[in-house]
Each structure stands twice: as structure tokens, then as C-alpha cells.
């Protein structure tokens, strides 16, 4: 499990993370390009969307498997 309190995000990446929490299906993930598109639809510029996704991946909030993004399970979160 990952404790998100250990690595803070700036406002841009934090906003992107909140949007992606609802967009990424826990069992199916979301293709990187679809995540970019989703952020652009929500008003992010291309550069900001790419930056936010890169930061979320580097900070461990998201992880990538076979080209799909998944949300890292957070410490203290309950499984459904």
C-alpha cells in the first residue's frame, strides 16, 4: 500500500489526481492517451496534462501496466 501523505503534490497534479480517481476503473485501468484526453476535456492544456500524469507516475500515485494507468492503493483505504 502507498501512503499519499508522504509525497505531496502541487495544485495542478493534485487536481488531476482527483479527476483521475473517478475516471480510472480499478480493475481495468485507463490508457495513458485516454487519461490525457480526460484531463484535456476538464480544461487542462496538453502540456499541463502531460506534466501532471508524469508527476503522478513519478510520485507513485499512479502506476502503469501494459500501457494502462492504475491508481496505487492508498494506505488506509478499504477494498470493496
Phi, psi and omega in degrees: 000157185240129178265109184289347178290341182282341183222099182284157178244157172284173183300321181297308180292326177296317178296318179298318180299314180299319178294319183286336177303324180271339184273332185267118176288129186299326183268338185251339183070187181215130179301146181307313181296325177293322178296317176301314179299319180297316179295321177296320178298333181271007174104002177283142172287166179303311181297318180294321179295315179296316179299313182297316179296318179299316180294319179296322177291314182294327181274355176087009178286329176234158171222159185240133176225124179050043177080004179246143179265141177228152176276130176293133179298130184269143176300135179087356179274149181259143177278146179264000000 
